């Protein structure tokens, strides 16, 4: 996503209340045009993140928080967040990559947690956790971007 530039809102917009993981998730969402099915390839980014409704930002944060709180199978009851912390420290896997991968994985794109070699078998574990969230649906009414 190096060439994609997210259209950022004014500093007062609730988008800026999202943590780094959430902002990266939104970047991936806008990169794929939110999987809206709209023929205008860059519709969301043309509208800009300032068109994310307050409810959309709250839903995004809740989804990201819910994902990171999932308790993974196996001994110890580690959460996704704990695993992400270890992967960042030991393998250089960034929180931004994880935010992107959550969107790509849960939406069924051809990349995601499972496709990252640096994650090895942990990619499958994160893939399963993301898949359990189900898909996200992004819609626009022409003025606002809504997420459910």
N, C-alpha and C positions, 0 to 999 in steps of 0.2 A: 504494500500500500504506500510505498515511498512517494509516488507521483500524485496521489490523491491528497487534496488539501480540504479539510473540513471547514465549512463556512461557520465560524464561531460567532456567537451572539454577544451582545453587550455584557459587560462584567456583572450587571445586576440580574441577569437571567438565571432562573433556577438550574440551568444546565451546569453552571459553575459550582453548584453545591454537590454535584456528583464527584466521587473520588476518581482517582486515576483509572482504576479498573472500569468504572462506569462510563467515563468519557471515551475510553478506548472501545468499549462495547458500542457506543453510539457512533463512533467513527466507522466501525465495520458495518453497522446498520446502514449508514448513509452511503458507504461505498457500494453496497449491494442494492441501493435504492429501496431499502426496507423490504425487499421482496414483495413490493406492492403489486407487481404485475403491470404497472403503468408503462405504457410505451415510451414515455419521456424518460430516458435513461438516467438523467441526473436530477429528477424532480425534487427529491428531498433536499439535496444540497443546494439547488437553486432557491428553494424556499428558505433554507438556512435553519440552523439549530435554534434560532430565536423563535421559530414557529412551532417548536416542541411545546405542547400544552403542559401546564403545571402537572396535570394528572399523568401525562406521558412520562415526565421526568420522575415522578414518584413511582410509577410502575417499573421503570427501568432500574431505579435504585433498589426497589424491593426484589426484583428478579435477580439482580447481581448479588444482593445480600443473601437471598435464599439459596442460591447456588453455592456460595462460599461457606454456608453453614451446614451443607449436607455432610452427614457423617458417612465416611467411606467404609466399605466392608473390610473385615479383617480385624486382627487384634489391636487393641489400643483405642479404637473409636476416634481416629483422627478425622478432622474435618477437611474439606477441600481447601480452605484457607491455609490450614497448617501445611498441607502438601504443597501448595503453591509457594509458601514461604521457603520450604526446603528446596524446591526446584529452582527458585530464584538464587538462593545462596549457593547451592552445589552445582547447578548446571547453567546458570546465567539466563534462565527463562524469565522474562520480564513480566510484570503485572500488565503492561500494555499488550503483550502478546496473548496473555491469558484472557483479557477482555475481548480482544478480537476473536480469539478461538471459541469463546463461549457463543458469540453470535453465529459464527460460521458453522459450528457443530450443531447447535440446536435447530438451525434452519436447514440443515442437510446439504450444505455446500460441499464442494470437493476438497476442502481443506478443513483443518480444525485440530483439536487435541490429538486425535488419532494419527494425523499425518506428520507430526513433528518427531524426527528421529531423536532429538535430544531428550525427549520425554520417555522413550523406550516403552515399557509396559505400563507406565503411569499414564500414558496417553489414552490407553483403553479405559482405564479407571475413570479418568476425567471425562472421557467421551460418554461413558455410561451415566455419570452424574448429570451431565448437560442434557443428555437425551431424556432423562427423567423429568426435566422441566417442561418438555413439550415445545412446540413452536411458539413464536411470538408473532403477533399480527399488527402490522403498521398500516394505518389508513390516514388519508387526508381528506378534509372537507373543502380544500381549496384555500383555506386560511390557516388552519391549524393541523399539526401532525399529532395523531393519537396512537397510542400503543396499548395493546391488550394481550 
